[in-house]
Amino acid sequence: MADDLRAQFIRFSLQAGVLRFGEFRTKAGRLSPYFFNAGLFHDGALLGRLAGFYADTLLAAEAAGRLRCDMLFGPAYKGITLASATAVALAARDRNMPFAFNRKEAKNHGEGGSLIGAPLAGKVVIVDDVISAGTSVRESVELIRAQGAEPTGVLIALDRMERGGTAEQVSQHSATQDVEREFGIPVVAIASLEDLLAFLESGGADAQALAQYRPQVQAYRERYGV
């Protein structure tokens, strides 16, 4: 079932134009044969379906003993929408869960502070789109711990399984691995680069239309992947 969910998510991302193939330059200066832009899940129907994938992935990870979760936290800015929508999707699956998010700058009027939503308490899962440098996760972990709560995992849409560094200087670990090693918490993704390659190799109609990109994605993984 989990494999089906990953393939469904990749197909959905392709149809939404969020996952694209071609030639894209990353922040690290690398030429990538694919690009994932979660900001393009930008209408109600797309966001609703995306939230369903997050919710189902979280519930599956809990059932498998990979995650423990009492509430969700969405780091500003993309994580705000993602955590909120995931909470709605979880409630529709009979799992009503509190959520919170932060502002980039503390508010000095009204309720004040930088945190909005339910009080941070118990076991908290951070919800975001991807992990690049891991900065937002580190800031989120600090905020959660400062409130006396326990960060227990990170839930993301796509794990690129890509080592850090630049095009010429490649580090030993990926940003995801660095987060897991630094904080001792799991990173759970709806899908990963490995799932994307499996999809391209599946022989389905959608995969056949993208067959020309499979060697490029494989070569990219061999050069930069973990």
N, C-alpha and C positions, 0 to 999 in steps of 0.2 A: 504493500500500500504506500509506504514511504517513497519507493522508487517511482510509483505512478504520480504521486504528488509533485515530486521534483520535475518530472517530464511535463506535467500539466502546467507547472509554473513557468518553465522555459518557453513552452508553446504560447502561453498567455502573454509573456513579456515580448515575444516576437510579434505577435498580432497587435499588441499595443504600441509597437515601435519603440519600446523602452530598451530592448536588446537589439543591437544592430551590428552588422558585419561590414568590414571595409578596411580602412586604414585610419587609425586615430592615435594622436600623440597624447600620452598620459602626462600627469604632473611630473613624473620622474623622467620625462624625456624619452620614453620608450614608444616605439610604434607598435600599437596593439591591433590585432585583426578583429577585435570585437569591443563593443562599448556598451555599458549598462548605465542608464540614467534614470534613477527612480523618481526624479522630479517630473518625469513625463506621465506618471500616474496621476493626472491632474483633472479628472472629473469624478463625479460621484460614483458612477458604475465601476470605473477602473479601481478607485480607492477601496470600494467595498469588496471587490474580488481580491485585491491585494491583501486586505486585512484578514480575509478568510484564510489565505495561505499562511499568514503569520500565526493566526490562532490555531490552525490545524497542526502546524509545525511545533508550536509550543506544547500543545496537548500531547502530541506523540513523544516529544522529548521528556515530558514529565512521566508518561506511562513507561518509558524505557529507563527511567531513573537517571537521565542525563541532566535534568533541570529540576530545581525546587523553586516554586514561585508563589508569593503571597500578593504581589502587586507589580505593576509595570512602571518604568520610568522612561520618559522620552527626552533626550538631550536636544536643546535648541540647535538648529531650527527644524530640520526634517523629522527628527525623532518625535517632535510634538504631535504632528499629524499622525504619524505611524503608531505611536503608543495609544493615542485616543481612539483611532479607528480599530486597532486590535482589541481594545477593551470592549468596544461595541460588538465586534464579531464574537468574542468570547462569551459575552452575555447572551447572544443569540444561540450559543451552544450550551446553555445552562451553566456557565461558569462566570458568574458576576465577579469582576475583579477591580479593585481600585487602581487608579493611576495618578501620576504626577509628572510635571515637567518643569523646566527651569527657564528663566530669562537670561539673556546674555548680560544684562546690566540690572543690578538691584533697583527695585522701585522704592522711592522714599516717601510715598504717600499712599493713601488707601490702606490695603492690607500689608504693604511694604514687602521687603525681602526679594529673593530671587526665585523662590519655589512657589509653584501653583498646583492646586489639586489636593489629593488626599495626603495626609501626613506620611512621610517616609517611615515605614516600619516593617519589621519582619524581613522576609527574603524577597529581594527586589531584582527583577530582570530588566536590563537595559534594552530598549528597542531602537534600532537605527537601520539605515539602508545598507551601508557597507562599512568596512573598516579600512581606512587608508593609512594614515600615520598613527591612528590609535589615540589621538589627542582628546577627542570628545569622550571616549570611554574612560580615559584617565580622570578627566574633570568630573565625569558622572560618578565614578567610584569614590572620589574624594567627597562629593556632595552627599552621597548616600551614607557613607561611613560617618560623616560629621553629624548626621542626624541620628546616629545610633542604630541604623538599619544595616542589613548585610547584603551586599551585591552578590548574587549567586549565578549570574550568567549574562550573556549578551545574545540577543536574537537579531539576526540581520537577514537581508533578502538574498544577497549573493556573496559567496566567498570566492574571490578571484584566485586564491591559493598561490599568491604571487610574492616572491621574495622582495624585501625592501631594497632601498638604494636607488641608483640611477641606471641609465642604459649601459654604462660602462662598469660601474662599481655595484656589484650585487651582494646584498647581505646574506647571511646564512638562513635567516628565518623570515616568514611572512609576518605581516602586521597582526594577523589573527593569532599566530603562534606566540608572538611577543606578548599580546594581551593575556593569553592563557598562562604563559610562563610567569609574567610579572605579578598577576593578581590571583592566580590559582583558581580561575573560574572558566567554565566552558564557553565557547562561542558556537552557537547553533545557527546554521544557515538554512534557509528554505532550499537553496540549491547551491552548487559549487561549480568550479571549472571542470572538475571531474564529471559531474552530471551533464554539463554542457557537451563535453566530448562524447559521452555515452549517447546523448540525444542525436548528435550529428552522425553517429555510427549506427543508429537504430534502423535505418532503412525506410522510415516512414516518409510520407509524401512531403511533409514540411522539411525533414532532414535532407531528402534528395535535392530539394530546391537550393539547399545551402551547402551541398557536397563540396563545392569548389573551395570553401573556407576551412574545411576540416584539416588539411595538411598545414595551413598557416597557424591555426589554433594549436595544433599539436606541437609545431616547431616553437611557438611562443612559450608553451608550457615547458618544453624541454630546456629552453634557455633561462626562463625566469621562475618557473614553478617550483613548488615544494612537494 
